[in-house]
Amino acid sequence: MEMAQLDSPKPEHATTEEEEDLFRAAAAGESRIFSSLSQQQLQLSRSLRNEDGRSLLHVAASSGHTEVVNILTAADPSISGVNNTDEEGWAPLHSSASCGHVEIVQILLSRGASVNLANNGGRTALHYAASKGWLKIAEILISHGAKINQKDKVGCTPLHRAASVGNSEMCELLIEEGAEIDATDRTGQTPLMNAVICENRQVALLLIRHGADVDVEDKEGYTVLGRASYDLRPSLIDAAKAMNED
């Protein structure tokens, strides 16, 4: 590939043929192309953005291409752009955590990625790991200081997200690491309410066993039992009674 066109700065979101080739290479994991760039070309390539404001690192991270990520992040964080965000506030760490790329998450964190950086929706990488069920990634993020109870713009914590999708293992991990079991979102709903509304029986019972409040009311005045379906309600009542008897 002829890279001469990268030898001078380009306007933001420029899309020359050479730049488009680099984005295709990042998406395809063609690490040899990036290995062949001079340091000047490599640095200029880090400043490139596509129409969504995503960098080459964003593309490589979301596509799961470890070697390309390695090459692009092999510089000081302020130079590598490891914490640069796209038009929706997503950093490469958000993308790799959401897509389940464990090794890339580890590389990004080791190269200075901010573990608690929130996107435009207020969500951190842990929110995405929790909602997608990536247990190993959640463990890595927590070990690097991820805030367990950080709320997004609608007031949801990672535990809300895990409860909504019915992931018992993730809920267990978050609770063990200090998740606030009765945290409320902007509608006044707790993770238990989310689990009940989504008919996630196993998670709902798990949360009750960990002491979740079945009597809390959301902003519409509904309790957990009030939100529960006819079929689910007896199980919740039995679980709550068992907790009260202990």
N, C-alpha and C positions, 0 to 999 in steps of 0.2 A: 504494500500500500504506500502510495506517495504521501508523505506527511508534511511536505513543504508548507502547505497552507496553514499549518498549526504554528508557524513561527512568528506570527503576529497576533495580537489580541483581536477578538471578534466582538461584535455587539452582543448583548444579552439575548439568549434564545436564537442565535444564528443557526442556520441549518444548511451549511455548505455540504457538498457531497462527501468530503473527507470526514466531516463531523458525523454525518449520518452513518458512514462506514464504522466509525468508532462505537456509536451506540449499538449498531448491529453486532459488532464484535463483543461488546460487554454483555449483551443479551444471550449471545451464543457461547460465551465462555472462551473466546479465542485469546488466551493469555499471551501467546507468542507475539501477537500484534502489539500488546502493551509492553512486553519485555523489550521490543525492538526500538521503542521511543527513546529519544535522548531525554535527559533530565529537564531541559527547557520545554520540549514537546509534552512530556508527561505532566509538567506543572500547568501548562496551558490547557491540557485536556481536562484537568480537574475542575476548571472553571466553566466547562461547557454545560449547557442546560438544554433539554428538549422542550417541546411545547407545553409540557406540564410542570416545567421548572425542575425536573429531575436531572440529577447528575449521572455521570457514568457509574459512579459508585452506587447510587440508588438502584440502577438497572442491574448491575452485577450482583448486588446483595439480594435483591428480590428474586433474581433468577437462580441463585444458589451457586454462583461460580467463585469458589474459594480462592483460586489462584489470582484471578483478576482483582478481587477484593484485596488480597495481600499486596499486590503491586501498587494499587491506587492509594492504599492507606500507609504505605511505607514512607511516612514523612511526619513532621510535627502536626498535631491535630489541627492547628490553625491553617496549615498549608494543605493538608490532605482533604479537608472538607468533610471529615467524618461526622460532624454535627450539623452540616448544612441541611436545610429543609426545602421541600418542594412547595408548590402553591397551596397545598392543604396542610402544611406544617409537618409532613412526615420526614423523618430522618432515616438514613439507611438502617439504623437499629430497629425502628418500627417495622420496616418492611421485612427484615430478616427474621424478627421475632414472630411476626404474623404468619410468615410462610413456613416456619419450622426449621430454619437452617441453623442448627446448633453450632457448628464450627464457625460459621460466619459471625454469629452473635458473639462468640468468644473472641474472635479476632478484633471485631469492632470495639468491644469493651477494653481489650488490651491496648488498643491504639487510641484510646481517649474518648470513646463514645460516652455521652452523658446518659446514664441509666434512667434518670427521672425526667428527661426532656419530654414535654407534652406537645402533641400536635394541636391543630386548630380546634379539634373536638375535645381537647383536654386529656386525651388518652396517652398513656405511657406504653412502653414496650410490654410491661407486665399486664396491662389491660388486654393486649392482644394475645399474649401467651395464655392468659387465663381463659379467654373466650374461645380460643382455638384448641385448648387442651394440651398444649406443649409443656408437659411436666418438667422435662429436663431443662428447657429454656427458662421456665419460671424459677427453678432452683438456681440456675446460673445468675439470673438477674437479681434475685434476692441476695445471693452471696456477694454481689457487687453493690449492695446498698439500695436496691429498689424499695420504694416506699409502699408498704403493704396496703395502707389505707388511703392512698391518694385518690381523690375523686375526679371524674371527668366533668365536662360542662353540664351534664344532666345529673350529676351527683352520684354516679355509680362508681363503686370501688371494684378492684379486680374480683373480689368475692361475689359481688352482684353478677358480674359477667359469667363467672364459672357456674354459679347457681342457675342462671338463666338457660345455659346450655346443658345442664344436668351432669356436669363432670364431678363425680364424687372424689376422685383422687386429688384433683386440683383444689377442691374445697377443703379437703383434709389438710393438704399442704399449707394453704393460706392461713387456715385457722391455727395450725401448729406454729406458724411463723408470726402470729400476733394479729391476724385480721379481726377487725371489730365486727362481731357477729350480727349485731343489730344496727349497723350503720344504715342511715336512711338517705335515699336519693331525693331529688327535688320534688317528687310526688309523695314523699313520706314512706316509700316502700323499702323494705329490708330485703336482704338476700333470700330469706325464707319466703317472703311474698313473691319474689321473682320466681323461685323454684315452684311454688304452688300454682301460680298463674300459667307457667309453662308445663304444668303436669309432670314435673320431675320428682316423682315420689321418693326415689332413693335418696336424692340430695335433700329433699325436705325433711325426711326422717333423720338424716345425718345431722342437719343443722339443729333440729330439736334436741337430739341427744347431746349436742354441744351447748345447749342452754339457750337457743334462740327463743325469743319472746313470741308466743302465739297470740297474745292479747293486744300487741301494739296496733294502733290504728294509722292508716295512711291519711292523706289530706282529703280524701273523699269519705272518710269515716268508716272504711272497711277494715276489719281485722283479717288476720291470716285465714281463719276459718270462714270468714265471709267471702274471701276471694277463692276459696277452695271449691272444686267441683263436688257434686253429690257423691261420686265414687271415692274421691280422695279424702273427704272429710273424716270418716270413721278412723282411718289409719292415723291421721294427725291427732285426733282426740285421744286415741289409745296411747300414742307416743308421749303426748303431753302429760297424761295421767301417770304413766310409768315414771316420768322424770320427777313429778311432784311426790311420788311415793318413795323415791330414793333418799 
